[in-house]
Amino acid sequence: MNITKESNIGELVAQDYRTASVFKQNGIDFCCNGNRTIQEACDKSKIESEDLIAQLGASAYQTNGSSVNYNAWPLDLLADYIEKTHHRYVTAKIEEILPFLEKIVNVHGKNHPELAEIKQLFVDSAGELTSHMKKEELVLFPYIRKMEQTKQSVASLHPPFGTVQNPIRMMMHEHDNEGERFRKIAALSNDYTPPEDACNTYKVTFALLKEFEDDLHLHIHLENNILFPKSIALEEHLLTL
């Protein structure tokens, strides 16, 4: 994989997800803000681009048995995977995390007032993500599956919303909102580091929040950097037939 200062971050992670850990270690957002060059990201984060490129090159030699080439999957399979893996994860973890947040706010909120803000941010995120996922499951993903079927059967294509770019634009805007919300949660929680007086529930809650954010990064990456651009390209191809 040839990596230069002008390489697109989202495209690099789409080609090899092992590069995601390098961007994450350097505090570079590869999911919501993946549509940037390495140089642009380095300039903003005050990182030497040559150092980052060297780290990215080294990541290609790391073996990871769990590494999956999502970029090679057909779009209907990828949509199914996102829905059955990440959407179900979000729903299950919201139900698990909310009671924990309520408990630690009640017990530790006086000494750690930031917990109340973390809780409210997560409550807001839970509501928005639930609505967001329903729009994908009921509107966008069925259309993507239909496009894959159309590609096989050469049937006519009639986008119900003008073009797939319209719902994708909305979904990406909502991804940006959630990315920003979790950046605030990470900052308020000192990057999910429990204080010295934290009880076990406190520690578990922060660990769950970090896991939730990590999963959300992969979830958004799969959509922003692979599913969405490929869906736009497929629609453009089908409409020219």
C-alpha positions in Angstrom: 0.0 0.0 0.0 1.6 3.3 -1.2 1.1 5.9 1.5 1.8 9.6 0.9 1.0 12.9 2.5 -1.9 13.3 0.1 -3.4 9.9 0.9 -7.0 10.0 2.1 -7.4 8.8 5.7 -10.8 7.1 5.2 -9.6 5.3 2.1 -6.5 4.0 3.9 -8.5 2.6 6.7 -11.0 1.1 4.2 -8.1 -0.7 2.5 -6.5 -1.9 5.7 -8.2 -1.5 9.1 -4.9 -2.1 10.9 -4.1 1.6 10.1 -7.0 2.6 12.3 -5.0 1.9 15.5 -2.2 4.2 14.3 -4.6 7.0 13.7 -6.3 6.4 17.0 -3.0 6.4 18.9 -2.2 9.8 17.3 -5.6 11.3 18.2 -6.7 11.5 14.5 -10.4 10.8 13.8 -10.6 8.3 10.9 -14.4 7.8 10.9 -16.3 11.1 11.0 -13.4 13.1 9.7 -11.9 10.5 7.5 -12.2 12.6 4.3 -8.9 14.4 4.9 -5.4 13.9 3.7 -2.6 12.8 6.0 -1.0 16.2 5.7 -4.2 18.0 6.6 -4.7 15.8 9.7 -1.1 16.2 10.7 -1.2 20.0 10.4 -4.2 20.2 12.6 -2.8 17.8 15.2 0.7 19.2 15.0 2.3 15.8 14.1 5.1 15.2 11.6 3.6 13.6 8.6 6.8 11.6 7.9 6.5 10.0 11.4 2.9 9.1 10.9 3.5 7.6 7.4 6.3 5.5 8.9 3.9 4.2 11.6 1.3 3.5 9.0 3.8 1.6 6.9 4.8 -0.5 9.9 1.2 -1.4 10.6 1.0 -3.3 7.3 3.5 -5.9 8.7 1.4 -6.5 11.9 -0.6 -9.8 11.8 -4.1 -9.6 13.2 -6.2 -12.7 13.0 -9.4 -10.6 13.5 -8.6 -8.3 10.6 -11.4 -8.5 8.0 -11.4 -7.1 4.5 -14.8 -5.3 4.7 -13.9 -3.4 1.5 -14.2 -6.6 -0.5 -17.7 -7.4 0.7 -20.8 -6.9 -1.5 -22.9 -4.0 -0.3 -25.9 -6.0 0.8 -23.7 -8.2 3.0 -22.0 -5.2 4.5 -25.4 -3.5 5.3 -26.6 -6.8 6.9 -23.4 -7.0 9.0 -23.7 -3.4 10.2 -27.3 -3.9 11.2 -27.0 -7.3 12.8 -23.7 -6.6 14.6 -23.3 -2.9 15.3 -26.9 -1.8 15.5 -27.7 -4.7 17.8 -24.7 -3.9 19.9 -25.7 -0.2 20.3 -29.2 -1.2 21.4 -28.0 -3.8 23.9 -25.3 -1.5 25.4 -27.6 1.5 25.8 -29.8 -0.6 28.0 -26.7 -1.8 30.0 -24.9 1.5 30.4 -27.8 3.9 31.3 -28.6 2.3 34.7 -24.9 2.3 35.6 -24.6 6.0 34.7 -27.7 6.7 36.8 -26.2 4.9 39.8 -22.7 6.6 39.7 -24.3 10.0 39.2 -26.4 9.4 42.4 -23.5 8.1 44.4 -20.5 10.1 43.1 -22.1 13.1 41.5 -21.4 15.4 44.4 -17.7 14.9 44.2 -17.6 14.5 40.4 -20.1 16.9 38.9 -18.9 16.1 35.4 -20.7 12.7 35.7 -24.1 14.5 35.3 -23.0 16.0 32.0 -21.5 12.7 30.8 -24.9 11.0 31.6 -26.9 13.7 29.7 -24.6 13.4 26.7 -25.0 9.7 26.6 -28.8 9.9 27.0 -28.9 12.3 24.1 -26.7 10.0 22.0 -28.8 7.0 22.9 -31.9 8.8 21.6 -30.3 10.1 18.4 -28.6 6.8 17.6 -31.8 4.8 18.1 -33.6 7.1 15.6 -30.6 7.1 13.2 -30.4 3.4 13.1 -34.2 3.0 12.4 -33.8 5.4 9.4 -31.0 3.2 8.0 -32.9 0.0 8.7 -36.2 1.1 7.2 -35.1 3.4 4.4 -31.4 3.5 3.4 -30.3 -0.2 3.8 -33.3 -1.6 1.9 -32.5 0.6 -1.0 -28.9 -0.5 -0.9 -30.0 -4.1 -1.0 -32.3 -3.4 -3.9 -29.4 -1.8 -5.8 -27.4 -5.0 -5.3 -30.3 -7.1 -6.6 -30.8 -4.7 -9.5 -27.1 -5.2 -10.4 -27.8 -8.9 -10.7 -31.1 -8.8 -12.5 -30.7 -5.6 -14.6 -34.1 -4.4 -13.3 -35.1 -0.8 -13.4 -34.1 1.5 -10.4 -36.4 4.1 -9.0 -34.8 6.0 -6.0 -37.6 6.9 -3.6 -35.6 9.9 -2.4 -34.2 11.3 -5.6 -30.8 9.9 -5.1 -29.1 7.8 -2.4 -26.8 10.8 -1.8 -29.7 12.5 0.0 -30.1 10.1 2.9 -26.4 9.4 3.0 -25.8 13.2 3.5 -28.2 13.1 6.4 -26.6 10.0 7.9 -23.1 11.5 7.7 -24.2 14.7 9.4 -25.7 12.7 12.2 -22.4 10.7 12.4 -20.6 13.9 12.9 -22.9 14.9 15.7 -22.3 11.6 17.6 -18.5 11.8 17.0 -18.5 15.3 18.6 -20.7 14.1 21.5 -18.3 11.3 22.3 -15.3 13.6 22.0 -16.9 15.6 24.8 -17.6 12.5 26.9 -13.9 11.4 26.5 -12.7 14.8 27.5 -15.0 15.0 30.6 -14.0 11.5 31.7 -10.2 12.1 31.2 -10.3 9.6 28.3 -12.3 7.1 30.4 -9.9 7.1 33.3 -11.7 6.5 36.7 -10.6 8.7 39.6 -8.9 7.2 42.7 -12.2 7.1 44.7 -14.0 5.2 41.9 -16.0 2.2 43.0 -16.2 -0.9 40.8 -19.5 0.3 39.1 -17.7 3.6 38.3 -14.8 1.7 36.7 -17.1 -0.7 34.8 -19.2 2.2 33.5 -16.2 4.0 32.1 -14.9 0.8 30.5 -18.3 0.2 28.9 -18.3 3.8 27.6 -14.9 3.4 26.0 -15.9 0.1 24.4 -19.1 1.8 23.1 -17.0 4.6 21.5 -14.6 2.1 20.0 -17.4 0.2 18.4 -19.0 3.4 17.2 -15.8 4.4 15.5 -15.7 1.1 13.5 -19.5 1.3 12.9 -19.2 4.9 11.4 -16.0 3.9 9.5 -17.8 1.0 7.7 -20.5 3.4 6.6 -18.7 6.6 5.9 -15.6 5.2 4.2 -16.9 2.0 2.6 -20.7 1.5 2.4 -21.7 5.0 1.5 -19.2 5.9 -1.2 -19.6 2.5 -2.8 -23.4 2.9 -2.8 -23.2 6.3 -4.4 -20.9 4.8 -7.1 -23.2 1.8 -7.7 -26.3 4.0 -8.1 -24.5 6.3 -10.6 -23.5 3.2 -12.5 -27.0 1.6 -12.5 -28.7 4.9 -13.6 -26.5 5.0 -16.7 -27.6 1.5 -17.8 
